C-alpha cells in the first residue's frame, strides 16, 4: 500500500511538472506570436459553456468538461445519446431494455434494468434533471451544444451526479430573426430521417422557435430488432421585455415506437451452436432459438417445447413480438432577472415519462409499463461584474411519483411480477464561490446539503419451479405479497480548489470534490434495500492555447476514491409465498461494493494546422479496480454459478435454497471495474478545399481506438469486449448560401462491438447488445 501511495504521489508530481512546463512554454509561445494578451485572433473558436451555472469560455472553466457543438454533432452523425462515445472517450453509453440507457463516466455508472434503478451520471435537458433513464433518445436535434462534466458534481448539481453530468442544451429562439432550417437524410437499412426548425420574431421583445424530428430505420438484427422509429417536437418561446429580464419557455414531446433494442446469443460452452455474432443473428431468430434449445436439452433443466404458445414448459424462448410504444413530454421555464449586483434565475420544470415495451434483450420475456411524473424547482443567485468574488447560491426541490407494472418470465421455471408505487423527494441548499487572492490566482469553495426521502409500495408475485410454485406464469391466480418501506438520507458534499492564470491563454487548476448518490430499494419482499454510495475525487489540470490561438492542449490527471459503489446484477432475493413462507427467488438486485479506486489521465488536443486543416485527438488512460467487491449468487445445483471470480459455498441466513440449489459468495475483489477500457483514443481530421468563391468541399475522418473491457460483473469471456478500432468518413459540399450536402460512412470497418451484456438467469447464457454495423447515407441541409 505504501508503495502504491508513493507511486501515486510520484505520478501526481510528474503530472504537475508537466502541466507547469506546458503552461510556461505556452506563455512563451503566446509572447512569440506577438498577439496582445487576451486578444482573440483567427484560429480555434471559443465554446461558451454553462457547466458551472454561469456563462463562461470552456477554456476558462476550471473543470474537467468536454463540450461538443451542433456542427460537431452533425458531422459525427450523433443522432441520439448512445452515440456520444464517438466524441467523448471517457463516456460509455450502454443501451438497455426498451427506451432505457445507462451511462458510465470513467467507470462510474449503472446497469439499468427496471423502475428501481437510477443513473449515477445526471442527465439534464435544458437545465432540468431527468430522473428516469428513459426517453433520452428524443432530445438530440436542434441543439446548441452538449456538455459532459467528468467527476462528482456534488455542489452545483447534487442529485445522482456521483460520476458526472451530461447537459443537453437546445437552441433558444432568436429575437428579431425570421428563419429556419431543414435537414433530410437517407441511408442503408432503409433509413429515413428528417428534422426542421422555424424561428419567428414576435415583435422586438419576443420570438418563437418550433422544431421537430422524424426517423424510421429497419433493424440491424436478423429478427428485426435494433430498429429506429420516433417522432419528436419542441416549441420554445422567448420573452425579453428589457435588458434585465427574460423568460424562456420550452415544451417538448417524444414518441418512440418500433421493435426496440435487440440482442444476440453469444457462443459459449453451454450453447456451442450459437451463431457467430458477426452475422448479427437476433436472439429471436429461429437459428438462435434452435441453438438455445439444444443447450437447454443438454442441461438438467426441463426441456422447452417448440411451439408458439406463450406458455412453454421449462425455459421461455425469445420471440419476435417485442415492441416499444413509449411517450415522453415535459415543460420548463428559464426565468432570469438582473438585480444589478447579481442575477436571479428560477427554473421550474415538469416531466411526464411513460415507457411501455415488451423486450427479450436478456434472453427472456420482459414487459414494462411505467408512468413517472416529476416536478422540480431550482432557484439560483449568481454574482455579476468582474470583482474578485464570484458566487452561485441556490436551492433545489425535486418530487417524483412513479407507478409501474413489471413482468419478467424465464418460463415455468421462474416468473417475477411486481407492481410498484414509488415516491422520491429531494431538497438541497448549495453555494459555490471563487475569490481572487492575487492577480490571476483564485481559490474555490463549494458546499451542498441534500436531504432525500424514498417510499415504496409493491405488490410482488414470484412463481415457478425454483420459487416453489410451478404454475403458468401468464395465467395464474397466486395472490401477490404486499411490500412497503421508507428510507431517508441526508448528506453534505463539498468542493475546494485553486485556479491560476499562468498566461493570457493558460489556466492551471487543482481541486478536491465529493459526490453522493442515495440508497434505495430493489425487487424483493425482504432485505430489499441498499446503502448510499460516496466518492471523493482529486483532480489537477491545465487548459492552454498556443501558436496564436491555433493549438489547444488540455491536460488532466485524476484519482477517485469510491466507497460503497452500487452494483446491479441478477441474483438471489428473499420473497414470501401466499402462505407467508420465505422463498428464495431471482431478480435484478443492487449491492454495495466495499471500495474501489480509479485513477488516470486525459489529454485533449485541437490543432488548426492551417485555416483549412483541423486535427483533433483525445487520449484517456484509465486504471479502475474494485479493491473490495463481494456479492451473493445462486445456483440450481452444487456447481458454482457462471463467473470468473472466486466462489465459496455460503449459508447466509434466509438465503438457503431447496436441495440441490446452493448459494455462493462471489468475490471479485481486485478485478477491473466494468466498462473501463484502460486506453481510449479518438482521432479526427478535417480538410476544407475551396472550390469556388461560394462553395467549399470538406473532407473529414475520425476513428475511435479502445482497449478491452468487461461489460458485466460476472467477468465471463462472452461479456468482454476486446480492443477495437472503429472509423467514420464524410464528404461535405457546403455553400455560403446556407446549404450543404453530406455523404458519410460510419463504422467503416464494419466492426462488431458489444454495447451491453446480460447473463440470463436459470440457464446462464449471455445475450449481448451490439453497436451499429457499417452504415452509410446522404444528408442534405439548408438554412433560410
N, C-alpha and C positions, 0 to 999 in steps of 0.2 A: 504494500500500500504506500509506504514512504517513497519507494522508487517511482511509483506511478505519479505521486504528487510532485516529485522533483522533475519528472519528465514533463508534466503538465505546466509547471511553472516555467521551465526552460522554453517550452513551446510558446507560452504567452510572452516571455521576454523577447524571443526571436521575432514573434509577430509584431510586438510593439516597436522593435527596432526597425523592422521592415516598413511599418506604417510611417514612422518618423522619417526614414530615409526617402520614401516615396514623396512625402509631403515636402521635405526640404528641397529635393530635386525639382518637385513641381513648382515651388516658389521661384527657383532659379529659371526654370523654363518659361514661366509666365513673364519674368522680367526680361528674358532674352527676346521674347516675342514683340516687345515694345508696346504691348497693349496696356493702357492705363488701368490701374486697379479697379475692378468691379465693372469695367466696360464690357458690354456684350458684343462680340464680334460674330461674323459669319462662322458657322460650324454646327455643332450639335445643338439642337433646340432644347430649351428647358421644359420640363414637365412640372406643372403645378399640382401638388397633391394636398389632400386634407387628412393625411394619416394621423396627425396629432390634433385633429379637431379644429384646425385653422389652416388657411391657405398659405402655402409656402413652397419654395422650389424643392424638388426632390433632392437636389444636390446640397441643400441647406437643411435637410431633415436628418437630425442625429438619431437615426433609427434604421434598423435592417428592414428595408421595404423595397419591393420591386413594383414598378408601375409600367403598365402597358397601355398605349393609347389606341384610339379606334382604328387608325390606319394599320398599326402593327397587328391588331386582332384580325382585321380583314385580310391582310396579306398572308397571315399564317393559317387562314381558314378556320379560325376558332369560332365555332357557331354555338357552343354550349360550354358549360363549366368543366366537363370532363376532359376537354382538350387543352386546358390551361397549362398542363405539364409541358407542352411544347415550348412555352416561353418562360416558364419559371421552374428551373430544375429542382429546387428544394421542395416543390409541391407535388404530391401524388394524389390524384383524384380517382377514387375507386367506385365505379358504378355498382349498385346493389340491386335489390329487388324492386320491381315496378318503377316508381319515379324517384327512388331514394339514391343518394350518393354519400360517400364517406370521404373525408379529407384527411390527409397526413402531411404535416409540415415537419420535416426533419425527424420523422419517427413518431410524432405526437398525433394521434388520430384514433378512430374507432371504426370497427366493422358495424355497419348499420343493418339491422335486421327486423325490428318491429317497433311498436309505438313507444316502448320504454327507452329506446336508445337516443342519445343526443351527441352531436359532434363536439369535440373539444377545440375545434377551429371555428370561430364565429364567422358566419356568413351574413353580410349586411348589404341590403339593396336600398340605395337612396337614403343611407344612414339609418335604416330600420333593420334591427336584428331579426333574422328569420330563424325561429327555433326549430321547426320541423325540417329534417334533412331531405326534403322532397320539394318538387315544384321549382327547383333552381334552374332547370334547363330552359325555362321560358323567359329568362331575363337578358340574354345575350344578343341584343340588337339595339341599334340607335344609341350607342354608348359614347360617353366622353372618355372613359378610361376604366381600368381595373387595377386596384392596388392590392398587393399581397404583403401583409405585415408578418414578419417571422419572429417567433418567440412570444412569450406570455405578454398579454396586453391587459394586465391586471388593474391599471388605474383608469385609463380613458375608455376602455371597452368593457372590462369586467366579465360579465356572464359568459361562461363556456369559451373563453379565449385563452385556454391554457397553452395551446400550441401556436396561436396567432390569430389573424383575422383576414378575411377577404372582403374587400369593399368594391361593389359594383356601382358605378356612378353613371346614370343615364344622362343624355343630353337635355339641357334645360331650354325652354323657349327663349328665343332671341327677340328683344324689344326692337321695334322699328324695322323688322325684316319680314318680307314675304318670300317664301321659297320652300324648297323641299328636296327630296332625293328618292330615287327608285333604284332598286337592285334586284336582278333576276339571275338565277343560277340553274344550270342543268349539268348532270353528271351521271356516271355509271351507277348501277343498281337503281336505275330509273329515278334518280334524284331530281326533284323539282323544288326549288326554294326561292321565295321572293320576300322582299321587305320594302317598305316605303315609309316616308316621313313627310309631314307637311307642317310648316311653321307659318302662322298667320298673325300679323300685328293687329292688335285691337287698340287703336289709338296710340298715343305716345307712352302710356304707362302700363300697358298690359300686352300679353302675347299668349297664343295658344299653340301647342305642338302636339300633333297626333301621329303616332307611329304604329305599325303593325308588321306581323311576320307570319308566313305560312310555309310549312315544309312537309314534303312527302318523300319517302325513300323506302325501297324494298329492304328486306332483312339481309344481313351479311351471312347468316347461317342457313344451312340447307332446309331447316324446318320453318323458315320464315321469321324467326325471332331476330332481335337486334335491328329492328326497323326504326323508322322515324316518322312520326305523324303528330303535328302540333299546329295550333293556331294561337297567336298572341296579339294583344293590343294594349296600347298605353296612351293615355292622354295627360298632358301637363299644362297647367295654367299658371302663368307668372304675372304677378301684380306688383308694380313698383311705383307707388304714387309719389315718392320723394327719394332723395339720396340716402335717407336714413331708415327707410322701412321697406321691406319686401316680403312677399308671400309666394311660395311655390307649392302648388297642389299637384299631386301625382296619383293617378288611379291606373291600375294595370290588371290584366286578365290573361290567363293561360290555360289552354286545354291540351292535354296530352292523350293521344289515342294510340292505335296500333296494337301490335302484339307485345311490345316492350322488350327489355333486355333478355337475352338468352344465354345458354351455357353449353359447354361441350364436356362429354365424359372423357376423362384423361386416362390413358392406358396405365395399368398398374398390375401387380401380381394377382389382385382379385378379379380384374377384368382385362386379361391379356389380349382379348379380341377387340378391345375398343378401337375405333378408327383413329388414324393419325390426325392430330389436332390441326395440321396444316390443311387438311381437307375441309375444315370448318363444318363438320357434320354435327348438326344441332342435337341436343340431348333427347329431343322428341322424335328425331328421325328414326325410322324402323331399323336402320343399320346400327344405330347407337343402342336402342332398346333391346335389340337381339343380343348384343354383347353384354348388356346389363343382366338379361335373363340368364344367359349362360353362366355368368359369375354367381348369381344367386343360387342356381340349381346345384352348383358345385360346393355351396356352403351348407351350413346346418339350418338355414332359415327356411320357413315354409315357402314352397315354390309359388311363384306368381302364375296367374292364368293369362294366356294370350288372348284377351278379349278387350272390347272397348267399353265394357261395363265400368261405371265409376267406382265400383267396389270390387277390389281384387283381393284374393287371399294372399297373405304374406305381405309382400312389398309392392307398393304402388309405383307404376312406371310414369315418367314424364309424358305428357300428352301435348297435342298441338292446339288445345283450346284456350291457351293463355291469352290475356288481353290487358290493356290499360285503358281506363276511362276516368281520368283524374282532372279535377278543376281547381284552380287557384286564383284568388284575386285579393287585391289589397288597395288601401287608400292611405295616403300620408300627406303631411304638410311640413314645409320648412319655413319657419317664420323668423325673420331677422330684424332686430331693431337696434340701430346705432344710438347708444346713450351718451356718446361723447367719450367718456373715459373707458367704455367697454361696449361690446356688442352682446345683446341678449338673443339667444337662439332657443326656440321652442319647437320640438319635433314630436307631434302626436302621430300615432300610426295604428292601423287595424289591418289584420290579415286573416283570411279565411282559406284554409287548405283542406281539400277533400280527395286524398288518394283513394283510388278504387281500382284494384287489379287482382288478377289471377296469374301466378307465376310458378314455374318449375325450375328456377335458377339453381337451387341447391340439390336438384335431382328428385324433389318431392313436391307434392301439391301444397301451395300456399295461397290462401285467399285473404285479402286485407281490404277492409273498408274503414276509413277514418274520417272524422270531422274535427279539425283543430281550429279554434278561434283564439287569436292572441291580440291583446291590447298593450300598447306601450306608450310611454311618455318620457322624453328626455328634455331637460332644461339646462342650458349652459350659459355661463357668463365668461366671455373671452376679452382679455385686455386689448386696448387699441394703442396705437402710437409706437414710437421707436425707443421708449425709455428702457432702462436697464432691467426692469421687471416685466416679464410676460407670463400670463397665467391663464388657466382654464379652470373654472369651478362649476360644479353641476350636480344634478340629481337624476336618478333614473328609476322608473317603475315599470314592471312587466307582469302581465297576468295572462295565463293561457289555460283554456279549458279544452280538453280533448276527450272524445269518445271514439272507440274503435272496436271493430269485430275482427278477430284474427283466427284463422283455422289452418293448421299445418298437419298434413297427413302423410305418414310413411306407408300406410296400408292398414290392414288389420293388426299389424304388429304394434303400431303406436299412432295415436291421434291426439293432438292438443288443440283445444278450442278455448278461447277466452275473449270475453267482452270487458273492456276496460273503460273506466271513467277516471281521468287524471286531471289534477289541477296543480299548476306550478305558479308560484308567486315569487317575485324577486324585487327588492328595493335596494338602492345604493346611493351613497353620497361620495363624491370624488373631487379631487383637485390635483392639479399639476402645475408647476411653475419653474421657470428658468430665471436666473439672476446673473447679470454680467458684473463679475467682481472686478475685472480689469478689461481693458480694450481687447476684444476677441476671445476672452476666456469667461465661460459661464458655468454655473453649477445648476443642476436639475434635481428636483424632488417631487414626488407624487405619492398620493395615498388614496385608498378607496375602502370604504366599509360596505360590505354586502351582507344582506340577510335574505335567505331563501326558505320557502316552505313548499313541501310537496305532499300531496294527498292522493291516495288511490283507492278505488273500489272496483274489484274484479270478480267476475263470475267465471270460474275456471273448471273445465272438464277435460280430464286426460283419461283416455281409454286405450285398450289394445292388449295384446298378449303380454307385452312387457310391463303393462300397468295393472295387470291382474284382472282386466275386464275386456275379454276378447269379443267385441261387438262390432257391428257395421259402423265405420267411422262417419258415414254420411247420413245415416238414418238410425239414430238411437235415442232412447228416452232417459239416458243416465242423467240425473239431476246435477247441476253444477255445484261446486263448492264456492261459497262467498268469502272473499278475502278483502281485507281493508287494512289501511295503515296510513300513518302520518310521519313525516320526517321534517326536521328543520335544521338549518345550518347558518352560521354566521362566520365571517372571515374578514380580516384586514389584509389587504395586499398593498404593495408599495413598490416604488422605483426610485433609484438615486443614481446620479451620474454627473459627468463633466463633459464640456464641449470646448474645443479650441479651434479658432480660425487661424490656421497656420499660414494662410496666404489668401489672396483675393479669391481663389477658386479651390481652396484646400481646407477640408474640415476633418478634425480628429475627434473621436468621441469614445467614451467608455461608460458602461452603466451596469447596474445590477437590478433585475426586475423579478417580481414574483407573480405567480398565477394560481388560480384556484378553480376547480370545477366541482360542483356539489355532488353528493352521493345520490342514490335513488333506489328504484325497485327493479326487479325482473320477474319473469313469469314463474311463479311458484306459490304454493299455499303457505309454506313455512320457510324460514331462513331466506327471505326473498329480498334482502337489502344489500347494498354495497356502500363503501365509505367514499368520502371526497378524495380527489387527487390534488397534489400540490407540486409546484415546480419553481425552482429558482434558477435564473439564467444570468450568466456573466458574459458580457459582450464588449469587444474592443474593435473599432473600425475606423476607416478613413474614406472620405469621398473627395475625388480630385478631378480637375480639368487641367489639361496641359495643351501645349502647342496651339496657342491662340484659340482655345475652346474647341479643338478638333479631336482631342484624345481624352476620353473619360475612363478612369480606373478607380473602381470602388473595391475596397478590401474589408473583410470582416473575419474575426475569429470568435468562437463561442464555446461555452461549456455550460451544459444544463444538468442540474441535479433534480431528478424526477422521483417523487415518492408516491406510493400507493396508486400507481397508474391503473386506470380502469381498463380491463381487458374483456372483450366479448368473445364468447365461444359457446358451442353447443355441448352441454354437459349435464350431469345428473342434478335433478331438483326434487325437493320433497313436496309431495302433494297429499291430499286426503281424498279417499273414495267416499261413496254415498253413505257408507256405514261409519264414517269418521275415522277409518284406519289410515295410517300413514303408508303411502306407497311411493316408491322412487321411480320417477319418470325421467324424461329428457326434454330439454328446451334450451333456447338461447339464454344464457346466463351471463352475469357480469361479476368478475372477481377483481380484487386489487393486487397487482404485482407489488411485491415488497418495495423494490427500489430498482432504478435504472439510471444510467448516466449516458449523456450524449455530448460529444464534442466534435469540432470540425472547423472548417474554414471555407470561405466563399470569395471568389473574385469575379467581378463583372467588368467587362471591357467593351467600350464602343470607340471605334476609330473612324473618323471621317477622313479617309486617305486623301481623297480629292473631293471637290464639290459633287462629283458623280459616283463616288465609290464609298460604301459604308460596310465596315466589318464589325461584327459583334461576337463576343464569346462570354460564356457564363460557366464557370467551373466550381463545383462543390465537392469537398471531401467531407465524409460523414462517418463517424465511428460511434455506433449506438449499441448498447448491450444491456440486457437485463442482469443486474447483479444479484437479484433475489426474486424468483418467479416460480411459484408452485400453484397447482390447481388440481381439483378432483376430476376424474374421468371414470366412466362406467363401461364395462364390457359384458356382453351377453354370455361369456364363458370365462374360465380361469385364465385365458390368454390375455395379455395386456392389450389395451386399446392401441390403435394405429397412431404412433407418434415416434419421432426420432429422439425425443427427450427421455431421460431416465424415468423408470416407473417402479413403484413399490406398492404391494398389496396393503391396503389400509382398511381399518374398521372404524371409520368416523361414526360416532353415534347418530342414528337416524338415517344413515345412508347405506344400510345393509340391504343388498339385493337378494331376491329369492335365488336359490341354487339353480343352475351353476353360475349365475351372474356374480360379478366381482367388481368392487370399487378399488380404484388405484389412485395413488398420489403421483402426479406427474411433475417432475422437476426440470424446468427449462432455464434454470439459472446459468448465466454465462453465455446464453445464446444471443445472437444479434436481434435487435428489435425488428418486427415485421415492417415491410415497406420502407426499408432504409438501405438503398444502394450505397456502397462505400464511395463510388465515384459517379458523378453526373456531369455531363458536358453538353452544352448547347452552343452550336456554332452557326453563324449566319453571315451571308454576304449579299449585297445588293449593288447592281451597277446600272446607271442610267445612261442611255445613248440618245442624245438629241437628234431627232430625225428631221424636223423642220422647225420653223420659228414657233410653231404652236403644238408640236407633237413630240413626245418622248417615248422611248422604249425602255422599260425597266425589267431587268433580269434578276431573279432572286433565288437563293438556295439556302437551306438550313438543315441541320442534322442534329439529332439527339443521340448521344452515346451514354449508355448506362451500364454499370456493373450489375452483378446478380443480386437478387433479394428474395426473401421469403414473403409470402402473402398471407399466411395463417399460422397460428401458434402451435400447430402440430409438427411443423418443420419436415413434412414429408417431401420426397423428391418431386412429386406431382404438384406441390404447392410452391415450388421455387421457379422464379423467372430468371433465366440465365442472362448474361450480358448480351446486349444487342445494340444495333445501330439502326436508326430509322430516319429517313431523309425526305424532304419535300422540295419541289421545284415550282417556280411560277414565272410566267412571262406576262407583262402588263403593258398595254398600249394606252398611254394617258395623254389627254389633250388639256390645254389650258382653258378650253371651253367647257370644262367640268364634266367630261365623260371619260370612262375608262372601260377597257375590255381585257379580262384576265383569263389566261389558261393555266391550269395547275395540275400537278400530280402530287398526291400525298402518300406517304409510306412507299416510296419508290422501290424499295427492296421487297415489298410485299411480305414483310416480316410478320410472323405470328407472335403476338406478345400478350401475355396474361395481364388482365386488368384486375381480376379478383379471383379468390379461391374459396371453395366451400366443401368441407368434409361432411358427407351425408351421414346422418345418424343411423344406427341399427346395422345397415350394411355399409361399412365405412369406405366408400369410394369417393373420389374427388371430382367435382364438377367446377370448371373454371369459366369465368367470363373473359372474353377476348377483346383486345382493342381493334380498331378498324383495320381492314385489309388495305391493299392498294386502291386508292380512289382517284378519279380524275374528272375534270369538268371544265366548264366555261362560265365565267361570271361577268355580267355587264352591269355597269352602274352609271347613273347620271345625276347631277345636281342642277337645280334650277332656282 
